[in-house]
Amino acid sequence: MFSPIFSSLTAYLLTSFLLTLTPGPDALLIMRTSITGGRRKGLGVVCGIASAWLLWGLAAMGGLSALVVVSKTGFQLLKWIGVLYLVWLALRMLFNSAQTAPMLNLESEALTGAGSPGPEPASGFWASWRQGLLATLTNPFVGLMVCAFFPQFIPPGSHVAAFTLLLTLLQMAVALVVFGSLVLLTVPLGRFLTRPSVARAFDWMTGLLLLAFSVKLALATVPR
């Protein structure tokens, strides 16, 4: 017979993997960044998302995330910050799609090994890291998941703060594995997806989907 801790962690990992595999703005941002910027920038977004999960987990340990998701004002404030950030990302993709062709010719060479691209600057990784961090940090439903979803997997008698940190670290690991795999699967398609016509269509599709996610978030209310 398995211990309560082992059973809780097993159930959490399975559920976490399924939820992380669900398509959302994070996956769209990772795919688009990996296609146009390569593996390094794609992994930058992934690391940013994992970092945001750590911050949400630490906030939950201090009770801050519970305050944000329970307080109507806090929820609404964070929600609209997230909406504005998603809209900004979407509009940038839509408006820049007309200028995609000349930029993608250079990016395609870097992705496919043509020419002599040289080392990619570290600033590209950190700029992508900030995108992933902000996209997840301004999503109030991540805080809701930490406050409402995590407690279901904390066994009775366990140290709540320590177990919350453990679940947070496991969620970070799940995000790194799932989204890191998505980067590795997406980058090899760069030769095809960085063709100007395909890239413009992908940017338009990604931009419109991000706008749809922003509308969905804008219509959300504080769960009861």
Beta strands, then each sheet from edge to edge (+ up, - down):
end
